[in-house]
Amino acid sequence: MLVDLAALGVFFGVVALLFLLECGRTAIKEWLRALWQLKWLFLALAVLYLGFTPGTPLLDWAARPTWQGALEGGHRALVLATLLMAVHWLVRPVPTDALAGGMVWLTTPLERLGLHTRRFAVRLAMTLHRVGELQEQVNALRGAARQGWVDTAAELIRGIEQAPSANTASQAIELPTPQLQEWLMPVALAGGVIAGLAL
């Protein structure tokens, strides 16, 4: 095991607390809903690690599950839950324009190699904007699907095939410059990772 399970649990608790303070209870509920959608993946992890990892048996009368399998499975599950929380943290509070602008700012040095980063950012902004609209349509049509799912699916497909609106296509992207305090979190996380690897 690369990381002690107790240390990983403490790290997960710190990230969860910061996530709660930064994004609120609604974000925690959305993260828990996303975890529930991955229930089959967690079940597969449990079967693989508890059923097939050799080691010291948890029970006296059975060779499986083992302590090593439980620890390894718990380690993988915590890593997966932490990664999912990080994705929710990074994507949820960021508006589409700010996310596209940040991508442009980060990829600006690649323009010297001939890459068109602004065109990529515009397409990214339009795609994210459209995905958000479709998510709202799916949520709105979910209740109506119980009455007639064929008509609901046809209506959803018609909405997907519609061209994006003109104001979305001509949307200007502002280039934000990160402020000093916005660099503190990544620097602190990188320092923590380096310190953890050094120990």
RAQUI-V426837 format. One record per residue. N is the residue number from 0. RES is the residue in three letters. PHI is phi in radians with two decimals (NA if undefined). Layout:
<<N;RES;PHI> <N;RES;PHI>>
This chain:
<<0;MET;NA> <1;LEU;-1.29> <2;VAL;-2.27> <3;ASP;-1.11> <4;LEU;-1.12> <5;ALA;-1.15> <6;ALA;-1.12> <7;LEU;-1.15> <8;GLY;-1.13> <9;VAL;-1.14> <10;PHE;-1.06> <11;PHE;-1.07> <12;GLY;-1.11> <13;VAL;-1.14> <14;VAL;-1.10> <15;ALA;-1.12> <16;LEU;-1.14> <17;LEU;-1.12> <18;PHE;-1.09> <19;LEU;-1.14> <20;LEU;-1.17> <21;GLU;-1.42> <22;CYS;-1.90> <23;GLY;1.60> <24;ARG;-1.21> <25;THR;-1.07> <26;ALA;-1.14> <27;ILE;-1.10> <28;LYS;-1.12> <29;GLU;-1.14> <30;TRP;-1.15> <31;LEU;-1.13> <32;ARG;-1.13> <33;ALA;-1.16> <34;LEU;-1.09> <35;TRP;-1.13> <36;GLN;-1.18> <37;LEU;-1.70> <38;LYS;-1.05> <39;TRP;-1.25> <40;LEU;-1.17> <41;PHE;-1.14> <42;LEU;-1.13> <43;ALA;-1.12> <44;LEU;-1.05> <45;ALA;-1.11> <46;VAL;-1.13> <47;LEU;-1.14> <48;TYR;-1.39> <49;LEU;-1.36> <50;GLY;-1.64> <51;PHE;-2.23> <52;THR;-1.66> <53;PRO;-1.28> <54;GLY;2.64> <55;THR;-1.35> <56;PRO;-1.14> <57;LEU;-1.26> <58;LEU;-2.00> <59;ASP;-1.17> <60;TRP;-1.70> <61;ALA;-2.45> <62;ALA;-1.33> <63;ARG;-2.24> <64;PRO;-1.34> <65;THR;-2.05> <66;TRP;-1.09> <67;GLN;-1.13> <68;GLY;-1.14> <69;ALA;-1.13> <70;LEU;-1.18> <71;GLU;-1.15> <72;GLY;-1.13> <73;GLY;-1.10> <74;HIS;-1.07> <75;ARG;-1.13> <76;ALA;-1.14> <77;LEU;-1.15> <78;VAL;-1.10> <79;LEU;-1.12> <80;ALA;-1.14> <81;THR;-1.18> <82;LEU;-1.10> <83;LEU;-1.12> <84;MET;-1.15> <85;ALA;-1.11> <86;VAL;-1.09> <87;HIS;-1.09> <88;TRP;-1.16> <89;LEU;-1.30> <90;VAL;-1.61> <91;ARG;-1.07> <92;PRO;-1.43> <93;VAL;-1.61> <94;PRO;-1.13> <95;THR;-1.02> <96;ASP;-1.09> <97;ALA;-1.16> <98;LEU;-1.14> <99;ALA;-1.15> <100;GLY;-1.10> <101;GLY;-1.12> <102;MET;-1.12> <103;VAL;-1.11> <104;TRP;-1.09> <105;LEU;-1.26> <106;THR;-1.72> <107;THR;-0.99> <108;PRO;-1.05> <109;LEU;-1.30> <110;GLU;-1.13> <111;ARG;-1.17> <112;LEU;-1.58> <113;GLY;1.66> <114;LEU;-1.46> <115;HIS;-1.64> <116;THR;-1.28> <117;ARG;-1.16> <118;ARG;-1.10> <119;PHE;-1.08> <120;ALA;-1.17> <121;VAL;-1.11> <122;ARG;-1.13> <123;LEU;-1.09> <124;ALA;-1.09> <125;MET;-1.13> <126;THR;-1.13> <127;LEU;-1.12> <128;HIS;-1.10> <129;ARG;-1.20> <130;VAL;-1.08> <131;GLY;-1.09> <132;GLU;-1.09> <133;LEU;-1.16> <134;GLN;-1.11> <135;GLU;-1.12> <136;GLN;-1.13> <137;VAL;-1.10> <138;ASN;-1.12> <139;ALA;-1.24> <140;LEU;-1.53> <141;ARG;-1.10> <142;GLY;-1.22> <143;ALA;-1.25> <144;ALA;-1.16> <145;ARG;-1.19> <146;GLN;-1.46> <147;GLY;-2.74> <148;TRP;-1.30> <149;VAL;-1.18> <150;ASP;-1.13> <151;THR;-1.13> <152;ALA;-1.12> <153;ALA;-1.11> <154;GLU;-1.15> <155;LEU;-1.15> <156;ILE;-1.14> <157;ARG;-1.08> <158;GLY;-1.15> <159;ILE;-1.19> <160;GLU;-1.34> <161;GLN;-1.16> <162;ALA;-1.25> <163;PRO;-1.11> <164;SER;-1.17> <165;ALA;-1.16> <166;ASN;-1.22> <167;THR;-1.29> <168;ALA;-1.21> <169;SER;-1.69> <170;GLN;-1.24> <171;ALA;-1.48> <172;ILE;-1.94> <173;GLU;-1.51> <174;LEU;-1.68> <175;PRO;-1.38> <176;THR;-1.85> <177;PRO;-1.05> <178;GLN;-1.49> <179;LEU;-1.06> <180;GLN;-1.19> <181;GLU;-1.29> <182;TRP;-1.47> <183;LEU;-1.16> <184;MET;-1.12> <185;PRO;-1.12> <186;VAL;-1.16> <187;ALA;-1.13> <188;LEU;-1.14> <189;ALA;-1.12> <190;GLY;-1.11> <191;GLY;-1.12> <192;VAL;-1.12> <193;ILE;-1.12> <194;ALA;-1.14> <195;GLY;-1.17> <196;LEU;-1.24> <197;ALA;-1.23> <198;LEU;-1.43>>
